[in-house]
């Protein structure tokens, strides 16, 4: 496997853009072209020709997302290189497509396909007319697609451990097809009979597996734990860590765990905006899957292949008559108040802190 910077760039099946090309594609990185921002820097919207990949006029050709890194020493460059290393050689419908990169003196940029609906995080947690609550069936479809992407990484040779699975790294296209993005923290998994790799602890608070936090031992089952946390976010509409919740409910995993074992208790966890859309039988099956994923004992967590199989069965099966009777009643049927009470009022949720 390539290790040096030169080998990684040479082996990547990507276009090497010049800085001037990307300036032209993004209208000189105009502030009104910014579509995202994070610790890595800003993401700009741009346009390139579908065939030549040369810059094109706004509204013509294909839309791209250009990530311009704020380099702060070696770490920023290392994560930029990791993205190229993995997305430059891995191709799957549920991984975001990396089109190219730019290495121009101190400038480090990455060029991706544009995912028009943004991150799952925005659709789950932001309130307002632009972000309507995601329907139950859409949530199941999104988490199945994300599971397929993660399973692909775990089955790759050599195995890839994603290490940063969270709602903000799951991007959605115009049809709500989900793709994993941001491979800056990904790394190769253990080889042969070795059960884990030892590494420094990085990631996002609330998503990292307890054994990884305690020891730095990283395995595919670390990703499975993070997947379980996102499953809980999809079920509950709550963030992994949310200080706006009542005392004792800040940590989603710790709060939800006791309620994931039966139909009556699981209702405490379910997102109230989903009423009338799901059967308790199916909700409990996904809750049980989430409970298995967040097991303290990494060895008894399911593999991503097993998770994909379970979710596929839930996704393709038609509801039985018994499950139809089991549908959660719409709140309007149980509440004479106006429909505006169906959804909670807007709340400003804090972003999870980086460890």
C-alpha positions in Angstrom: 0.0 0.0 0.0 1.4 3.5 -0.8 2.8 5.3 2.1 4.8 8.3 1.0 3.1 11.5 -0.2 4.5 11.1 -3.7 3.2 7.5 -3.9 -0.2 8.4 -2.6 -0.6 11.3 -5.1 0.7 9.2 -8.0 -1.6 6.2 -7.2 -4.7 8.3 -6.7 -7.1 8.2 -9.7 -7.8 11.9 -9.4 -7.4 15.2 -11.3 -4.6 17.5 -10.1 -6.2 20.9 -10.2 -4.2 24.2 -10.2 -5.1 26.8 -7.7 -6.1 29.2 -10.5 -8.5 26.6 -11.9 -10.3 26.3 -8.6 -10.3 30.1 -8.1 -12.1 30.3 -11.5 -14.5 27.5 -10.6 -15.5 29.1 -7.3 -15.6 32.7 -8.5 -12.4 33.4 -6.6 -13.7 31.7 -3.4 -16.3 34.4 -3.0 -17.9 34.5 0.5 -21.4 33.8 -1.0 -20.0 30.6 -2.5 -19.4 29.1 1.0 -21.6 26.1 1.6 -19.9 24.7 4.7 -17.4 25.5 7.4 -15.5 23.5 10.0 -12.3 23.0 11.8 -10.7 22.0 8.5 -11.6 25.3 6.8 -14.3 26.3 4.3 -16.2 24.5 1.6 -17.1 26.4 -1.6 -19.6 25.7 -4.3 -18.2 25.7 -7.8 -18.7 24.5 -11.4 -16.6 22.5 -13.8 -17.1 21.0 -17.3 -18.4 17.4 -17.0 -15.9 16.1 -19.6 -12.8 18.2 -19.4 -13.1 19.1 -15.7 -12.1 22.6 -16.6 -13.8 25.5 -14.8 -17.1 26.5 -16.2 -19.6 29.3 -15.8 -22.0 29.2 -12.7 -25.0 27.1 -13.5 -23.3 25.1 -16.3 -21.5 21.8 -16.2 -21.4 19.9 -12.9 -21.5 21.3 -9.4 -18.6 20.7 -7.2 -17.7 21.3 -3.5 -14.2 22.6 -3.0 -12.7 22.1 0.5 -9.9 24.6 1.3 -7.9 23.5 4.3 -6.8 25.9 7.0 -3.4 24.3 7.5 -2.2 24.3 11.1 1.0 22.4 11.0 1.4 18.8 10.1 -2.0 17.6 11.2 -3.9 19.4 8.5 -1.7 18.1 5.8 -1.9 14.6 7.2 -5.7 14.6 7.1 -5.7 16.1 3.6 -3.4 13.3 2.5 -5.6 10.6 4.2 -8.6 11.8 2.2 -6.7 11.4 -1.1 -5.2 8.1 0.0 -8.6 6.5 0.7 -11.1 8.3 -1.6 -8.6 8.3 -4.4 -8.6 4.5 -4.6 -12.0 3.5 -3.1 -15.2 3.7 -5.1 -18.7 2.9 -3.8 -22.2 4.4 -4.3 -22.3 5.3 -0.6 -18.9 7.0 -0.4 -18.7 10.7 -1.5 -16.8 10.9 -4.8 -13.5 12.8 -4.7 -12.8 14.3 -8.1 -9.4 15.8 -7.5 -7.1 17.8 -5.4 -4.8 20.9 -5.4 -1.3 21.1 -3.9 0.1 24.5 -4.6 2.9 25.7 -2.2 1.1 26.0 1.2 -2.4 25.6 -0.3 -4.2 22.3 0.2 -7.6 21.8 -1.5 -9.9 18.9 -2.3 -12.6 18.7 -4.9 -15.7 16.6 -4.4 -19.1 15.9 -6.0 -21.6 18.4 -4.6 -24.2 16.9 -2.2 -27.1 19.3 -2.6 -29.0 18.4 0.6 -26.1 18.8 2.9 -25.5 16.7 6.0 -27.8 14.3 7.9 -27.0 16.4 11.0 -28.7 19.5 9.6 -31.9 17.5 8.7 -32.1 15.8 12.1 -31.3 18.7 14.4 -32.0 22.0 12.7 -35.5 23.4 13.0 -37.2 25.7 10.5 -39.0 25.7 7.2 -36.0 24.7 5.2 -35.3 21.5 7.2 -38.5 19.6 7.6 -38.5 16.5 9.9 -37.2 13.5 8.0 -39.9 10.9 7.6 -39.4 7.4 9.2 -38.9 5.6 5.9 -36.3 8.1 4.7 -34.4 7.7 8.0 -34.3 4.0 7.5 -33.1 4.3 3.9 -30.4 6.8 4.9 -29.0 4.6 7.7 -29.1 1.6 5.4 -27.0 3.4 2.8 -24.6 4.6 5.5 -24.3 1.1 6.8 -23.5 -0.2 3.3 -20.7 2.4 2.9 -19.2 1.4 6.3 -19.5 -2.3 5.5 -17.6 -1.7 2.2 -14.8 0.0 4.1 -14.6 -2.9 6.6 -14.5 -5.5 3.8 -11.8 -3.6 1.9 -8.3 -5.1 1.5 -6.6 -3.8 3.6 -9.5 -3.0 5.9 -10.3 0.7 6.5 -11.6 1.9 9.8 -13.5 5.2 9.3 -13.0 6.5 12.9 -15.3 9.4 12.6 -18.8 8.1 11.8 -21.3 10.7 12.8 -24.4 12.5 11.4 -22.4 15.5 10.1 -20.2 13.2 8.0 -23.2 11.6 6.3 -24.1 13.7 3.2 -27.3 13.6 1.2 -27.8 14.1 -2.5 -31.0 15.6 -4.1 -32.8 12.2 -3.7 -31.7 11.7 -0.1 -29.1 9.1 -1.1 -26.6 9.0 1.7 -22.8 9.0 1.3 -19.9 9.0 3.8 -17.6 12.0 3.6 -14.5 13.3 5.4 -11.9 10.5 5.5 -9.2 12.7 7.3 -9.2 10.4 10.4 -9.6 7.1 8.6 -6.8 4.6 8.9 -5.9 1.0 8.0 -7.3 -1.7 10.2 -5.3 -4.6 11.9 -3.7 -7.2 9.7 -3.8 -11.0 10.1 -4.7 -12.3 13.6 -4.2 -8.9 15.3 -7.4 -7.7 16.9 -6.8 -3.9 16.9 -4.4 -1.1 16.0 -3.1 1.2 18.7 -3.5 4.9 17.9 -4.0 8.3 19.5 -7.6 9.0 20.4 -9.3 11.4 18.0 -12.9 11.9 16.9 -16.1 13.6 18.2 -17.4 13.5 21.8 -20.4 11.2 22.2 -19.6 8.9 19.2 -16.3 7.2 20.2 -16.4 3.7 21.6 -15.5 3.4 25.3 -12.6 0.9 24.8 -11.1 3.2 22.2 -11.3 6.2 24.6 -9.8 4.1 27.4 -7.0 2.4 25.6 -6.5 3.8 22.1 -7.2 0.4 20.7 -9.0 0.8 17.4 -11.0 -1.9 15.5 -13.9 -2.1 13.1 -16.1 -2.6 16.2 -15.2 1.0 17.2 -17.0 2.1 14.0 -19.9 -0.2 14.9 -20.4 1.6 18.2 -20.4 5.0 16.4 -23.0 3.6 14.0 -25.2 2.6 17.0 -25.0 6.2 18.3 -26.2 7.6 14.9 -29.0 5.0 15.0 -30.1 6.4 18.3 -30.0 9.9 16.9 -32.2 8.8 14.0 -34.7 7.2 16.4 -34.8 10.0 18.9 -34.1 13.2 17.0 -31.6 14.0 19.8 -27.9 14.7 19.5 -25.3 12.3 20.9 -24.3 15.0 23.4 -26.9 17.8 24.2 -26.5 20.1 27.2 -30.0 21.5 26.4 -31.6 18.3 27.5 -32.7 17.8 31.2 -30.1 16.8 33.7 -29.4 13.1 33.3 -30.2 13.2 29.6 -27.2 15.0 28.2 -25.5 11.8 27.0 -27.9 10.1 24.5 -26.4 6.6 24.9 -26.5 6.6 28.7 -30.0 8.0 28.8 -31.5 5.8 26.0 -29.9 2.5 26.9 -32.5 1.4 29.6 -35.4 2.2 27.3 -34.4 0.1 24.3 -35.6 -3.3 25.5 -39.4 -3.3 25.0 -42.2 -1.6 23.1 -43.6 0.3 26.0 -40.2 1.7 27.1 -38.9 2.4 23.7 -41.6 5.1 23.2 -39.7 7.2 25.6 -36.8 7.4 23.1 -38.7 7.9 19.8 -38.7 11.2 18.1 -42.2 12.7 18.7 -42.2 14.1 15.2 -42.4 10.6 13.8 -45.8 9.8 15.3 -48.1 7.9 12.9 -45.2 6.8 10.6 -43.8 3.6 12.1 -44.9 0.4 13.8 -43.6 -0.2 17.3 -42.5 -3.7 16.2 -40.1 -2.2 13.6 -39.0 0.6 15.9 -38.1 -1.9 18.5 -36.1 -4.0 16.0 -34.0 -1.0 15.2 -33.7 0.0 18.8 -32.5 -3.6 19.6 -29.9 -3.3 16.8 -28.7 0.1 18.3 -28.5 -1.5 21.7 -26.3 -4.3 20.3 -24.1 -1.8 18.5 -23.4 0.3 21.7 -22.6 -2.8 23.8 -19.8 -2.1 26.3 -18.2 -5.4 25.2 -16.9 -4.8 21.6 -16.7 -8.5 20.9 -20.5 -9.0 21.0 -21.3 -6.0 18.8 -22.5 -7.1 15.4 -20.4 -6.7 12.2 -21.4 -4.1 9.6 -22.3 -7.0 7.3 -24.8 -8.3 9.9 -26.2 -4.8 10.4 -26.7 -4.3 6.7 -28.6 -7.6 6.5 -30.9 -6.7 9.4 -31.6 -3.2 8.0 -32.2 -4.6 4.5 -34.8 -7.0 5.8 -36.6 -4.2 7.6 -36.4 -2.0 4.6 -37.8 -4.4 2.0 -40.5 -6.2 4.1 -44.0 -4.9 3.9 -45.7 -4.3 7.2 -47.9 -7.2 8.4 -51.5 -6.5 9.4 -50.4 -6.8 13.0 -47.7 -4.2 12.5 -50.2 -1.9 10.7 -52.4 -2.1 13.8 -49.3 -1.4 15.8 -48.7 2.0 14.1 -48.2 4.8 16.5 -51.3 7.0 16.3 -50.8 10.5 14.9 -50.8 13.1 17.7 -53.8 14.8 16.2 -55.9 11.8 17.1 -54.9 12.0 20.7 -54.7 15.8 21.1 -57.4 18.4 20.4 -54.8 21.1 20.2 -53.7 22.6 16.9 -51.3 20.8 14.7 -48.6 23.3 15.6 -48.1 21.3 18.9 -47.0 18.2 16.9 -43.4 19.5 16.6 -41.2 20.9 19.3 -40.2 24.6 19.0 -36.9 25.6 17.6 -33.9 24.9 19.8 -30.4 26.0 19.4 -28.4 22.8 19.8 -24.6 23.1 20.5 -22.2 21.2 18.3 -20.4 18.3 19.9 -16.9 19.3 21.0 -13.8 17.7 19.4 -11.7 15.6 21.6 
